[in-house]
């Protein structure tokens, strides 16, 4: 009798799994009550479906919206587009358009959309700060172009909180990704990290394009007969008893690279060069007559980039 009573109690306490549930990514200002109002469900149903013990939710959290009497629905908010709504639920804009019988892609605030089940119940991933399609692809064993195509992305830009669908053929995500390999040359992870750390030390507070440009200068030197032919050789080069880069001298080179500077290193090694082939850069404190006399390629932020004479 005691066993049967415990079994019944366990079944009552188990979360009820709906026939299907649409994933929804919480945005700033959301509460379970507001989310429930948008989807025609209740706070308790959301708590039960997601195994929540309180009503607290946070931006970026992915919760499952249970199927209502008429299927999961979403009320369009100001600024919404089919693409953005699709990103929240792991479906494409075309799926939303077809599922709701829309003849165009325009939606308006207050409009109620039915949300189709995510195809195949596939894996989704919520973009974190510093992520790129390339880095996410490395985690799941797919290419950036596969992610772009599978999610209907027009470009390669992603943003924190965005939910991406992962192609079903992908592998289990790796728990701790290492710095990615690059597309030009045989660059080790250690060399990639060294370049990203130099960019962080030299241009961490500069515009992103300046960070890419610093990486490009190093990469240009690697390919110039005037300098060593590898990244460590360039960064640690000593000329007339002086290091070529101040962060090597003052130790800032040993500080960890930021995610943004890792992305800049990735772009520089992939061939992006805002300077058009510069081999030198300096800031306003520079006093070296030789470097100040070099032909200027461009100025980005506080950094001036120069060609070899």
Backbone as CSV, one residue per row, in Angstrom:
resi,resn,N_x,N_y,N_z,CA_x,CA_y,CA_z,C_x,C_y,C_z
1,UNK,0.837,-1.209,0.000,0.000,0.000,0.000,0.872,1.259,0.000
2,UNK,1.922,1.260,0.835,2.827,2.407,0.901,3.524,2.619,-0.435
3,UNK,3.929,1.516,-1.079,4.617,1.613,-2.372,3.696,2.247,-3.415
4,UNK,2.398,1.786,-3.452,1.441,2.321,-4.427,1.207,3.806,-4.180
5,UNK,1.133,4.202,-2.882,0.907,5.602,-2.550,2.076,6.466,-3.010
6,UNK,3.312,5.968,-2.803,4.496,6.711,-3.228,4.552,6.822,-4.747
7,UNK,4.164,5.760,-5.449,4.167,5.774,-6.910,3.189,6.796,-7.449
8,UNK,1.987,6.812,-6.847,0.974,7.781,-7.293,1.462,9.201,-7.043
9,UNK,2.074,9.427,-5.863,2.573,10.757,-5.526,3.667,11.184,-6.498
10,UNK,4.559,10.270,-6.870,5.640,10.578,-7.802,5.088,10.954,-9.162
11,UNK,4.054,10.223,-9.610,3.450,10.529,-10.909,2.783,11.893,-10.908
12,UNK,2.170,12.252,-9.770,1.516,13.556,-9.676,2.539,14.680,-9.731
13,UNK,3.709,14.465,-9.105,4.711,15.521,-9.024,5.563,15.654,-10.272
14,UNK,5.553,14.645,-11.141,6.363,14.725,-12.348,5.837,15.818,-13.270
15,UNK,6.748,16.580,-13.938,6.296,17.564,-14.914,5.567,16.880,-16.047
16,UNK,4.517,17.500,-16.510,3.742,16.955,-17.614,4.376,17.369,-18.921
17,UNK,4.730,16.401,-19.754,5.328,16.719,-21.047,4.235,16.881,-22.086
18,UNK,4.141,18.032,-22.718,3.128,18.238,-23.731,3.468,17.461,-24.989
19,UNK,2.488,17.348,-25.892,2.721,16.663,-27.169,3.914,17.279,-27.866
20,UNK,4.006,18.582,-27.833,5.221,19.266,-28.260,5.260,20.611,-27.576
21,UNK,6.427,21.149,-27.473,6.573,22.451,-26.832,7.514,23.306,-27.658
22,UNK,7.143,24.577,-27.815,7.969,25.488,-28.603,9.001,26.150,-27.706
23,UNK,10.292,26.143,-28.091,11.287,26.847,-27.285,11.146,28.351,-27.447
24,UNK,11.273,29.084,-26.364,11.183,30.540,-26.388,12.350,31.098,-25.585
25,UNK,13.047,32.100,-26.155,14.183,32.720,-25.468,13.719,33.981,-24.746
26,UNK,13.914,34.020,-23.442,13.488,35.147,-22.614,14.286,36.397,-22.982
27,UNK,13.591,37.521,-23.098,14.236,38.797,-23.407,14.097,39.720,-22.195
28,UNK,14.937,40.781,-22.112,14.838,41.709,-20.979,13.417,42.247,-20.804
29,UNK,12.928,42.243,-19.583,11.580,42.729,-19.293,10.535,41.628,-19.226
30,UNK,10.872,40.431,-19.699,9.927,39.314,-19.662,9.702,38.827,-18.235
31,UNK,8.487,38.371,-17.978,8.158,37.629,-16.764,7.352,36.416,-17.207
32,UNK,7.233,35.433,-16.342,6.412,34.268,-16.701,4.975,34.686,-16.997
33,UNK,4.484,35.685,-16.260,3.113,36.138,-16.490,2.961,36.729,-17.892
34,UNK,3.899,37.631,-18.270,3.815,38.250,-19.594,3.964,37.213,-20.703
35,UNK,4.873,36.262,-20.485,5.061,35.205,-21.487,3.791,34.368,-21.611
36,UNK,3.188,34.040,-20.469,1.957,33.236,-20.501,0.833,33.970,-21.221
37,UNK,0.749,35.302,-21.030,-0.276,36.095,-21.701,-0.082,36.090,-23.212
38,UNK,1.174,36.107,-23.646,1.448,36.148,-25.081,1.107,34.823,-25.746
39,UNK,1.205,33.726,-24.973,1.021,32.407,-25.573,-0.284,31.736,-25.184
40,UNK,-1.144,32.461,-24.478,-2.440,31.885,-24.133,-2.336,30.685,-23.209
41,UNK,-1.360,30.730,-22.286,-1.203,29.650,-21.322,-1.169,30.265,-19.926
42,UNK,-0.767,29.509,-18.937,-0.738,30.019,-17.569,0.681,29.944,-17.009
43,UNK,0.903,30.723,-15.939,2.207,30.700,-15.276,2.501,29.299,-14.751
44,UNK,1.499,28.678,-14.139,1.709,27.341,-13.562,2.029,26.315,-14.639
45,UNK,1.409,26.471,-15.831,1.702,25.536,-16.922,3.144,25.698,-17.400
46,UNK,3.611,26.953,-17.464,5.003,27.197,-17.852,5.955,26.621,-16.805
47,UNK,5.622,26.821,-15.519,6.471,26.286,-14.457,6.526,24.764,-14.519
48,UNK,5.369,24.150,-14.728,5.288,22.697,-14.732,6.030,22.106,-15.931
49,UNK,5.847,22.707,-17.097,6.499,22.206,-18.304,8.009,22.292,-18.204
50,UNK,8.508,23.361,-17.543,9.945,23.594,-17.470,10.579,23.176,-16.146
51,UNK,9.774,22.611,-15.251,10.305,22.173,-13.962,10.813,23.318,-13.116
52,UNK,10.171,24.500,-13.237,10.605,25.678,-12.486,9.993,25.675,-11.092
53,UNK,10.812,25.960,-10.089,10.313,26.014,-8.716,9.956,27.427,-8.288
54,UNK,10.257,28.419,-9.138,9.882,29.801,-8.850,9.433,30.458,-10.153
55,UNK,9.041,31.713,-10.049,8.579,32.436,-11.240,9.683,33.285,-11.862
56,UNK,10.889,33.161,-11.370,11.992,33.983,-11.875,12.539,33.428,-13.180
57,UNK,12.687,34.298,-14.183,13.344,33.952,-15.443,14.341,35.057,-15.751
58,UNK,15.295,34.771,-16.635,16.338,35.744,-16.929,16.579,35.813,-18.432
59,UNK,17.017,36.973,-18.936,17.272,37.128,-20.371,18.254,36.076,-20.890
60,UNK,17.912,35.501,-22.036,18.748,34.468,-22.642,18.332,33.064,-22.259
61,UNK,17.520,32.936,-21.198,17.046,31.620,-20.782,16.073,31.081,-21.836
62,UNK,16.210,29.808,-22.180,15.299,29.180,-23.144,14.294,28.340,-22.373
63,UNK,13.017,28.679,-22.509,11.974,27.903,-21.849,11.072,27.284,-22.907
64,UNK,10.421,26.197,-22.527,9.521,25.496,-23.431,8.094,25.964,-23.181
65,UNK,7.427,26.374,-24.242,6.041,26.842,-24.132,5.120,25.688,-24.471
66,UNK,4.278,25.250,-23.526,3.416,24.086,-23.784,2.364,24.391,-24.838
67,UNK,1.959,23.351,-25.517,0.919,23.498,-26.537,-0.408,23.809,-25.872
68,UNK,-1.067,24.858,-26.341,-2.380,25.209,-25.813,-3.482,24.510,-26.593
69,UNK,-4.728,24.907,-26.334,-5.866,24.275,-27.003,-5.795,24.460,-28.505
70,UNK,-5.240,25.591,-28.919,-5.159,25.861,-30.354,-3.718,25.820,-30.850
71,UNK,-2.836,25.179,-30.075,-1.420,25.181,-30.436,-0.736,26.410,-29.876
72,UNK,0.582,26.369,-29.818,1.323,27.503,-29.271,1.164,28.715,-30.175
73,UNK,0.943,29.859,-29.543,0.787,31.098,-30.301,1.726,32.150,-29.740
74,UNK,1.963,33.178,-30.534,2.832,34.277,-30.110,2.224,35.583,-30.594
75,UNK,2.152,36.562,-29.705,1.625,37.867,-30.072,2.776,38.784,-30.460
76,UNK,2.743,39.279,-31.678,3.827,40.096,-32.220,3.967,41.386,-31.409
77,UNK,5.199,41.714,-31.064,5.507,42.930,-30.318,6.157,43.958,-31.247
78,UNK,6.157,45.242,-30.885,6.824,46.258,-31.715,8.286,45.890,-31.967
79,UNK,8.712,46.010,-33.204,10.089,45.695,-33.567,10.289,44.265,-34.019
80,UNK,9.287,43.417,-33.828,9.400,42.019,-34.248,9.388,41.881,-35.769
81,UNK,10.077,40.886,-36.255,9.990,40.462,-37.659,9.844,38.949,-37.652
82,UNK,9.441,38.373,-38.775,9.335,36.919,-38.844,10.684,36.269,-38.548
83,UNK,11.755,36.898,-39.032,13.083,36.343,-38.809,13.412,36.302,-37.327
84,UNK,13.192,37.429,-36.612,13.514,37.486,-35.184,12.643,36.534,-34.374
85,UNK,11.362,36.447,-34.734,10.472,35.525,-34.030,10.921,34.089,-34.272
86,UNK,11.270,33.793,-35.521,11.751,32.451,-35.842,12.992,32.086,-35.067
87,UNK,13.903,33.079,-34.880,15.125,32.828,-34.134,14.819,32.453,-32.690
88,UNK,13.770,33.047,-32.130,13.414,32.742,-30.747,12.895,31.324,-30.588
89,UNK,12.253,30.796,-31.642,11.587,29.510,-31.503,12.262,28.382,-32.266
90,UNK,13.429,28.662,-32.856,14.149,27.609,-33.557,13.466,27.158,-34.825
91,UNK,12.727,28.070,-35.474,12.107,27.762,-36.760,12.493,28.869,-37.737
92,UNK,12.270,28.614,-39.012,12.636,29.610,-40.016,11.482,30.580,-40.270
93,UNK,11.811,31.722,-40.864,10.784,32.701,-41.227,9.813,32.096,-42.230
94,UNK,10.325,31.299,-43.168,9.447,30.687,-44.180,8.492,29.680,-43.544
95,UNK,8.954,28.970,-42.496,8.051,28.058,-41.790,6.918,28.814,-41.118
96,UNK,7.244,29.929,-40.476,6.205,30.753,-39.848,5.230,31.281,-40.881
97,UNK,5.781,31.730,-41.997,4.947,32.282,-43.060,3.982,31.232,-43.589
98,UNK,4.501,30.036,-43.863,3.665,28.960,-44.400,2.649,28.475,-43.374
99,UNK,3.086,28.323,-42.109,2.232,27.771,-41.059,1.054,28.686,-40.750
100,UNK,1.264,30.006,-40.977,0.214,30.977,-40.675,-0.519,31.468,-41.915
101,UNK,-0.193,30.891,-43.074,-0.869,31.274,-44.308,-0.620,32.710,-44.713
102,UNK,0.586,33.219,-44.426,0.920,34.601,-44.761,1.391,34.685,-46.207
103,UNK,0.967,35.722,-46.903,1.389,35.905,-48.295,2.666,36.730,-48.398
104,UNK,3.027,37.418,-47.311,4.259,38.211,-47.287,4.970,38.030,-45.962
105,UNK,6.044,38.763,-45.785,6.840,38.616,-44.565,6.524,39.699,-43.529
106,UNK,5.556,40.564,-43.820,5.241,41.668,-42.905,4.342,41.197,-41.770
107,UNK,4.703,41.567,-40.542,3.852,41.327,-39.379,3.703,42.646,-38.622
108,UNK,2.703,42.724,-37.776,2.438,43.984,-37.080,2.144,43.716,-35.604
109,UNK,2.429,44.683,-34.725,2.192,44.512,-33.294,0.746,44.121,-33.001
110,UNK,0.579,43.126,-32.129,-0.747,42.647,-31.758,-1.187,41.461,-32.578
111,UNK,-0.547,41.214,-33.702,-0.896,40.068,-34.536,-0.525,38.772,-33.804
112,UNK,-1.410,37.784,-33.861,-1.173,36.512,-33.183,-0.727,35.471,-34.211
113,UNK,0.445,34.917,-33.990,0.980,33.895,-34.887,0.949,32.532,-34.207
114,UNK,0.648,31.508,-34.980,0.783,30.139,-34.483,2.224,29.700,-34.710
115,UNK,2.809,29.040,-33.728,4.204,28.621,-33.810,4.265,27.143,-34.163
116,UNK,4.904,26.803,-35.281,5.020,25.383,-35.643,6.028,24.682,-34.753
117,UNK,5.887,23.357,-34.585,6.905,22.629,-33.817,8.251,22.751,-34.512
118,UNK,9.321,22.857,-33.734,10.659,22.889,-34.318,10.902,21.580,-35.040
119,UNK,11.324,21.662,-36.295,11.470,20.466,-37.131,12.467,19.506,-36.529
120,UNK,12.018,18.264,-36.407,12.911,17.196,-35.976,13.328,17.268,-34.522
121,UNK,12.792,18.244,-33.765,13.204,18.359,-32.383,14.704,18.546,-32.247
122,UNK,15.295,19.237,-33.202,16.747,19.351,-33.267,17.334,20.173,-32.134
123,UNK,18.655,20.157,-32.083,19.384,20.893,-31.062,19.358,22.382,-31.357
124,UNK,19.227,23.189,-30.317,19.349,24.638,-30.462,20.487,25.123,-29.580
125,UNK,21.018,26.287,-29.908,22.126,26.869,-29.147,21.868,28.363,-28.993
126,UNK,22.000,28.863,-27.780,21.825,30.283,-27.522,23.177,30.977,-27.584
127,UNK,23.295,31.950,-28.470,24.558,32.643,-28.707,25.001,33.374,-27.448
128,UNK,26.278,33.238,-27.108,26.867,33.899,-25.946,27.739,35.061,-26.407
129,UNK,28.031,36.022,-25.522,28.919,37.129,-25.902,30.255,36.608,-26.421
130,UNK,30.719,37.165,-27.539,31.984,36.751,-28.123,31.875,35.633,-29.129
131,UNK,30.691,35.014,-29.236,30.499,33.926,-30.201,30.519,34.440,-31.638
132,UNK,30.991,33.593,-32.538,30.858,33.812,-33.979,30.320,32.512,-34.562
133,UNK,29.817,32.569,-35.789,29.354,31.337,-36.431,30.488,30.324,-36.512
134,UNK,31.696,30.813,-36.758,32.842,29.916,-36.860,33.085,29.186,-35.543
135,UNK,33.111,29.934,-34.435,33.367,29.332,-33.129,32.254,28.363,-32.728
136,UNK,30.999,28.727,-33.018,29.872,27.846,-32.702,29.979,26.567,-33.540
137,UNK,30.311,26.735,-34.820,30.483,25.571,-35.692,31.553,24.631,-35.183
138,UNK,32.649,25.202,-34.626,33.717,24.377,-34.071,33.212,23.529,-32.910
139,UNK,32.298,24.090,-32.130,31.768,23.348,-30.979,30.913,22.169,-31.417
140,UNK,30.164,22.341,-32.507,29.193,21.325,-32.909,29.643,20.500,-34.112
141,UNK,30.856,20.756,-34.592,31.369,19.959,-35.697,30.711,20.246,-37.021
142,UNK,30.281,21.491,-37.228,29.692,21.899,-38.506,30.394,23.165,-38.979
143,UNK,30.176,23.520,-40.221,30.808,24.725,-40.756,29.932,25.949,-40.513
144,UNK,30.550,27.123,-40.608,29.807,28.370,-40.458,28.763,28.495,-41.565
145,UNK,29.119,28.060,-42.769,28.171,28.165,-43.889,26.967,27.253,-43.684
146,UNK,27.175,26.076,-43.051,26.047,25.191,-42.751,25.096,25.849,-41.754
147,UNK,25.664,26.457,-40.714,24.831,27.162,-39.733,24.076,28.300,-40.386
148,UNK,24.761,29.034,-41.244,24.153,30.182,-41.926,22.983,29.726,-42.787
149,UNK,23.203,28.670,-43.565,22.160,28.160,-44.454,21.003,27.552,-43.668
150,UNK,21.310,26.777,-42.627,20.288,26.062,-41.863,19.375,27.018,-41.112
151,UNK,19.922,28.194,-40.748,19.128,29.172,-40.000,18.596,30.308,-40.866
152,UNK,18.860,30.225,-42.179,18.360,31.254,-43.088,18.961,32.619,-42.834
153,UNK,20.237,32.654,-42.438,20.900,33.923,-42.135,21.422,34.564,-43.408
154,UNK,21.194,35.869,-43.534,21.670,36.590,-44.713,23.148,36.937,-44.599
155,UNK,23.678,37.004,-43.372,25.083,37.326,-43.148,25.659,36.437,-42.065
156,UNK,26.865,36.767,-41.623,27.537,35.939,-40.617,27.423,36.518,-39.207
157,UNK,26.723,37.637,-39.065,26.625,38.286,-37.753,25.598,37.580,-36.876
158,UNK,25.979,37.284,-35.640,25.056,36.766,-34.632,25.206,37.626,-33.383
159,UNK,24.221,37.552,-32.497,24.228,38.416,-31.336,23.851,37.631,-30.082
160,UNK,24.347,38.040,-28.911,24.038,37.327,-27.670,22.536,37.186,-27.449
161,UNK,22.118,35.976,-27.066,20.702,35.704,-26.829,20.001,35.122,-28.039
162,UNK,20.603,35.245,-29.219,20.014,34.682,-30.431,20.059,33.157,-30.350
163,UNK,18.976,32.506,-30.757,18.900,31.040,-30.722,19.126,30.491,-32.125
164,UNK,20.131,29.659,-32.257,20.436,29.033,-33.549,20.018,27.575,-33.522
165,UNK,19.499,27.111,-34.640,19.234,25.682,-34.797,20.508,25.019,-35.308
166,UNK,20.849,23.878,-34.738,22.058,23.163,-35.120,21.683,22.030,-36.064
167,UNK,22.328,21.947,-37.218,22.007,20.863,-38.160,22.050,19.498,-37.482
168,UNK,21.082,18.614,-37.765,20.966,17.343,-37.038,22.141,16.410,-37.219
169,UNK,22.938,16.603,-38.263,24.074,15.706,-38.490,25.275,16.074,-37.640
170,UNK,25.147,17.162,-36.861,26.291,17.651,-36.088,26.589,16.751,-34.903
171,UNK,27.764,16.906,-34.366,28.200,16.102,-33.228,27.830,16.778,-31.917
172,UNK,28.047,16.070,-30.819,27.811,16.637,-29.498,28.754,17.802,-29.258
173,UNK,28.245,18.904,-28.701,29.128,20.053,-28.495,30.287,19.733,-27.570
174,UNK,31.418,20.341,-27.846,32.601,20.146,-27.021,32.484,21.036,-25.790
175,UNK,32.828,20.528,-24.601,32.631,21.311,-23.378,33.504,22.553,-23.273
176,UNK,34.692,22.530,-23.826,35.589,23.679,-23.686,36.331,23.893,-24.992
177,UNK,35.802,24.744,-25.881,36.448,24.942,-27.161,37.810,25.600,-27.023
178,UNK,38.710,25.200,-27.883,40.032,25.804,-27.916,40.062,26.820,-29.040
179,UNK,41.037,27.727,-29.076,41.109,28.680,-30.163,41.077,27.965,-31.506
180,UNK,40.314,28.474,-32.468,40.072,27.748,-33.707,41.269,27.781,-34.646
181,UNK,41.360,26.743,-35.504,42.346,26.812,-36.566,41.927,27.870,-37.563
182,UNK,42.820,28.321,-38.392,42.501,29.378,-39.328,42.668,28.867,-40.745
183,UNK,42.188,29.683,-41.690,42.108,29.209,-43.057,43.358,29.493,-43.868
184,UNK,44.281,30.313,-43.342,45.483,30.634,-44.107,46.723,30.161,-43.365
185,UNK,47.378,29.171,-43.934,48.609,28.700,-43.320,48.348,27.702,-42.207
186,UNK,49.407,27.054,-41.797,49.318,26.056,-40.743,49.607,26.737,-39.413
187,UNK,48.599,27.348,-38.805,48.754,28.104,-37.570,48.287,27.254,-36.397
188,UNK,49.133,27.089,-35.412,48.758,26.305,-34.241,47.861,27.116,-33.327
189,UNK,47.198,26.434,-32.415,46.354,27.119,-31.439,47.181,28.054,-30.565
190,UNK,48.422,27.642,-30.256,49.285,28.485,-29.427,49.637,29.782,-30.142
191,UNK,49.913,29.691,-31.450,50.233,30.896,-32.222,49.004,31.793,-32.360
192,UNK,47.843,31.174,-32.553,46.594,31.942,-32.648,46.360,32.714,-31.349
193,UNK,46.538,32.021,-30.214,46.323,32.663,-28.918,47.330,33.795,-28.701
194,UNK,48.577,33.595,-29.127,49.595,34.632,-28.989,49.216,35.879,-29.779
195,UNK,48.747,35.673,-31.006,48.327,36.809,-31.827,47.143,37.529,-31.189
196,UNK,46.166,36.777,-30.703,44.990,37.384,-30.077,45.378,38.158,-28.817
197,UNK,46.370,37.662,-28.071,46.828,38.367,-26.871,47.561,39.662,-27.227
198,UNK,48.325,39.639,-28.318,48.989,40.868,-28.747,47.959,41.915,-29.173
199,UNK,46.938,41.477,-29.909,45.886,42.405,-30.337,45.189,42.998,-29.113
200,UNK,44.914,42.146,-28.112,44.276,42.620,-26.879,45.137,43.675,-26.191
201,UNK,46.444,43.402,-26.112,47.352,44.318,-25.418,47.571,45.617,-26.185
202,UNK,47.656,45.530,-27.503,47.945,46.711,-28.314,46.702,47.525,-28.651
203,UNK,45.559,46.852,-28.812,44.383,47.552,-29.352,43.081,47.167,-28.667
204,UNK,43.179,46.663,-27.433,41.963,46.230,-26.744,40.924,47.326,-26.573
205,UNK,41.378,48.584,-26.472,40.447,49.689,-26.306,40.159,50.452,-27.581
206,UNK,40.661,49.935,-28.701,40.472,50.600,-29.992,39.261,50.025,-30.728
207,UNK,38.810,50.708,-31.805,37.709,50.165,-32.604,38.057,48.776,-33.138
208,UNK,37.021,47.991,-33.382,37.233,46.608,-33.837,38.088,46.552,-35.100
209,UNK,37.884,47.488,-36.023,38.647,47.477,-37.266,40.139,47.687,-36.997
210,UNK,40.470,48.454,-35.963,41.871,48.647,-35.592,42.449,47.353,-35.030
211,UNK,41.642,46.599,-34.309,42.099,45.318,-33.780,42.419,44.342,-34.913
212,UNK,41.542,44.305,-35.910,41.811,43.457,-37.075,43.076,43.931,-37.779
213,UNK,43.255,45.252,-37.866,44.412,45.820,-38.550,45.719,45.455,-37.846
214,UNK,45.728,45.440,-36.527,46.926,45.036,-35.790,47.267,43.580,-36.119
215,UNK,46.255,42.733,-36.137,46.484,41.340,-36.513,47.006,41.224,-37.933
216,UNK,46.484,42.078,-38.820,46.919,42.048,-40.217,48.378,42.467,-40.348
217,UNK,48.824,43.449,-39.549,50.228,43.879,-39.590,51.150,42.710,-39.246
218,UNK,50.796,41.976,-38.190,51.608,40.820,-37.812,51.624,39.789,-38.940
219,UNK,50.451,39.522,-39.484,50.351,38.526,-40.562,51.103,38.995,-41.808
220,UNK,51.070,40.286,-42.091,51.823,40.835,-43.228,53.331,40.679,-43.006
221,UNK,53.763,40.871,-41.766,55.188,40.699,-41.461,55.621,39.241,-41.646
222,UNK,54.763,38.320,-41.252,55.086,36.900,-41.430,55.384,36.597,-42.899
223,UNK,54.695,37.284,-43.797,54.844,37.034,-45.226,55.809,37.998,-45.912
224,UNK,56.465,38.833,-45.118,57.444,39.768,-45.681,58.859,39.236,-45.462
225,UNK,59.742,39.360,-46.463,61.136,38.910,-46.286,61.907,39.761,-45.277
226,UNK,61.313,40.868,-44.833,61.995,41.753,-43.881,61.881,41.274,-42.436
227,UNK,61.001,40.286,-42.191,60.708,39.872,-40.825,60.732,38.345,-40.719
228,UNK,60.726,37.813,-39.492,60.636,36.360,-39.307,59.376,35.810,-39.986
229,UNK,59.411,34.536,-40.337,58.315,33.961,-41.123,57.296,33.185,-40.288
230,UNK,57.186,33.522,-39.017,56.168,32.886,-38.179,55.705,33.883,-37.118
231,UNK,54.543,33.632,-36.538,53.935,34.584,-35.597,54.778,34.799,-34.350
232,UNK,55.264,33.748,-33.669,56.107,34.007,-32.489,57.379,34.779,-32.844
233,UNK,57.963,34.463,-34.000,59.176,35.162,-34.402,58.947,36.642,-34.596
234,UNK,57.809,36.987,-35.205,57.478,38.397,-35.423,57.214,39.107,-34.094
235,UNK,56.396,38.494,-33.251,55.976,39.161,-32.012,57.128,39.298,-31.017
236,UNK,57.997,38.307,-30.962,59.102,38.352,-30.000,60.417,38.840,-30.627
237,UNK,60.351,39.391,-31.820,61.577,39.848,-32.492,62.247,40.982,-31.705
238,UNK,63.577,40.915,-31.637,64.377,41.957,-30.987,65.270,42.608,-32.039
239,UNK,65.209,43.939,-32.140,66.048,44.688,-33.073,66.806,45.746,-32.279
240,UNK,68.135,45.724,-32.418,68.994,46.675,-31.672,68.714,46.640,-30.171
241,UNK,68.467,45.434,-29.672,68.250,45.260,-28.239,66.862,45.614,-27.750
242,UNK,65.944,45.919,-28.670,64.587,46.319,-28.276,63.538,45.396,-28.891
243,UNK,62.548,45.035,-28.083,61.413,44.288,-28.623,60.635,45.178,-29.584
244,UNK,60.051,44.580,-30.619,59.298,45.332,-31.613,57.916,45.751,-31.110
245,UNK,57.415,45.061,-30.095,56.076,45.369,-29.581,56.169,45.622,-28.076
246,UNK,55.687,46.765,-27.636,55.766,47.160,-26.225,55.173,46.136,-25.254
247,UNK,54.020,45.495,-25.582,53.444,44.542,-24.626,54.372,43.383,-24.280
248,UNK,55.309,43.058,-25.177,56.282,42.010,-24.858,57.241,42.534,-23.784
249,UNK,57.594,43.797,-23.889,58.514,44.416,-22.937,57.874,44.610,-21.570
250,UNK,56.617,45.085,-21.559,55.981,45.397,-20.271,55.157,44.250,-19.682
251,UNK,55.062,43.139,-20.410,54.381,41.963,-19.873,52.910,41.864,-20.186
252,UNK,52.347,42.883,-20.815,50.916,42.827,-21.129,50.577,41.724,-22.114
253,UNK,51.563,41.232,-22.837,51.336,40.145,-23.782,50.835,38.891,-23.074
254,UNK,51.090,38.803,-21.763,50.701,37.610,-21.002,49.267,37.660,-20.492
255,UNK,48.582,38.777,-20.711,47.176,38.866,-20.295,46.306,38.059,-21.268
256,UNK,45.246,37.421,-20.766,44.382,36.613,-21.646,43.751,37.460,-22.750
257,UNK,43.557,36.851,-23.885,42.905,37.535,-25.005,41.410,37.652,-24.751
258,UNK,40.831,38.750,-25.208,39.381,38.907,-25.130,38.732,38.165,-26.289
259,UNK,37.454,37.860,-26.133,36.720,37.172,-27.207,36.701,38.007,-28.479
260,UNK,36.549,39.333,-28.317,36.491,40.197,-29.487,37.825,40.197,-30.229
261,UNK,38.936,40.202,-29.480,40.251,40.200,-30.130,40.565,38.845,-30.742
262,UNK,40.008,37.779,-30.186,40.138,36.471,-30.830,39.435,36.488,-32.176
263,UNK,38.266,37.136,-32.209,37.547,37.241,-33.482,38.344,38.084,-34.476
264,UNK,38.978,39.153,-33.991,39.795,39.995,-34.863,40.976,39.213,-35.421
265,UNK,41.612,38.388,-34.581,42.724,37.552,-35.045,42.256,36.575,-36.115
266,UNK,41.080,36.026,-35.883,40.496,35.090,-36.854,40.300,35.761,-38.213
267,UNK,39.767,36.982,-38.183,39.529,37.692,-39.444,40.834,38.079,-40.129
268,UNK,41.820,38.508,-39.351,43.114,38.902,-39.928,43.780,37.708,-40.593
269,UNK,43.755,36.565,-39.931,44.375,35.366,-40.485,43.600,34.814,-41.668
270,UNK,42.327,35.177,-41.757,41.519,34.747,-42.898,41.676,35.677,-44.093
271,UNK,42.470,36.754,-43.929,42.774,37.613,-45.073,42.235,39.026,-45.009
272,UNK,41.460,39.363,-43.985,40.949,40.729,-43.901,42.070,41.670,-43.468
273,UNK,42.283,42.742,-44.223,43.354,43.701,-43.916,42.879,45.120,-44.196
274,UNK,42.396,45.823,-43.177,41.917,47.200,-43.374,43.025,48.159,-43.799
275,UNK,44.292,47.741,-43.649,45.408,48.649,-43.943,45.913,48.527,-45.379
276,UNK,45.546,47.458,-46.046,46.028,47.267,-47.413,47.506,46.917,-47.493
277,UNK,48.023,46.220,-46.476,49.398,45.743,-46.545,50.390,46.438,-45.645
278,UNK,49.945,47.154,-44.624,50.866,47.862,-43.719,51.743,46.880,-42.941
279,UNK,52.948,47.330,-42.617,53.891,46.526,-41.833,54.192,47.149,-40.472
280,UNK,53.665,48.353,-40.239,53.952,49.061,-38.998,52.677,49.745,-38.486
281,UNK,52.641,49.984,-37.180,51.595,50.830,-36.603,52.172,51.514,-35.370
282,UNK,51.606,52.651,-35.004,52.057,53.366,-33.816,50.935,54.245,-33.286
283,UNK,51.077,54.639,-32.012,50.066,55.504,-31.400,50.619,56.922,-31.273
284,UNK,49.827,57.875,-30.781,50.277,59.280,-30.727,51.517,59.524,-29.875
285,UNK,51.882,58.560,-29.005,53.059,58.769,-28.155,54.371,58.430,-28.877
286,UNK,54.281,57.910,-30.093,55.486,57.488,-30.814,56.417,58.681,-31.088
287,UNK,57.719,58.465,-30.899,58.715,59.525,-31.130,59.826,59.086,-32.082
288,UNK,59.794,57.812,-32.482,60.824,57.292,-33.375,60.747,57.981,-34.733
289,UNK,61.818,58.675,-35.118,61.792,59.446,-36.367,61.601,58.569,-37.588
290,UNK,62.208,57.386,-37.550,62.090,56.501,-38.714,60.640,56.089,-38.945
291,UNK,59.995,55.588,-37.891,58.624,55.101,-38.068,57.663,56.245,-38.397
292,UNK,57.944,57.442,-37.847,57.085,58.591,-38.143,57.253,59.081,-39.582
293,UNK,58.365,58.687,-40.215,58.611,59.128,-41.596,58.035,58.176,-42.637
294,UNK,57.514,57.049,-42.203,57.028,56.038,-43.150,55.716,56.480,-43.796
295,UNK,55.443,56.013,-45.025,54.185,56.354,-45.713,52.982,55.816,-44.932
296,UNK,52.028,56.678,-44.676,50.859,56.293,-43.879,49.837,55.561,-44.745
297,UNK,49.405,54.413,-44.244,48.372,53.635,-44.933,46.984,54.108,-44.522
298,UNK,46.764,54.255,-43.223,45.464,54.709,-42.714,45.593,54.991,-41.228
299,UNK,44.592,55.661,-40.699,44.501,55.911,-39.259,43.161,55.360,-38.788
300,UNK,43.214,54.474,-37.794,41.989,53.879,-37.251,42.017,54.071,-35.743
301,UNK,41.073,54.820,-35.222,41.091,55.124,-33.797,42.326,55.938,-33.465
302,UNK,43.080,55.485,-32.467,44.306,56.170,-32.071,45.558,55.578,-32.721
303,UNK,45.381,54.634,-33.624,46.515,53.955,-34.225,46.728,54.384,-35.667
304,UNK,47.976,54.663,-35.993,48.362,55.000,-37.372,49.097,53.794,-37.963
305,UNK,48.696,53.383,-39.145,49.295,52.236,-39.817,50.115,52.710,-40.991
306,UNK,51.288,52.122,-41.180,52.224,52.630,-42.183,52.834,51.508,-43.008
307,UNK,53.193,51.848,-44.249,53.876,50.909,-45.140,55.377,50.993,-44.954
308,UNK,56.081,49.985,-45.455,57.547,50.048,-45.491,57.965,50.991,-46.627
309,UNK,59.020,51.712,-46.388,59.464,52.660,-47.397,59.997,51.932,-48.624
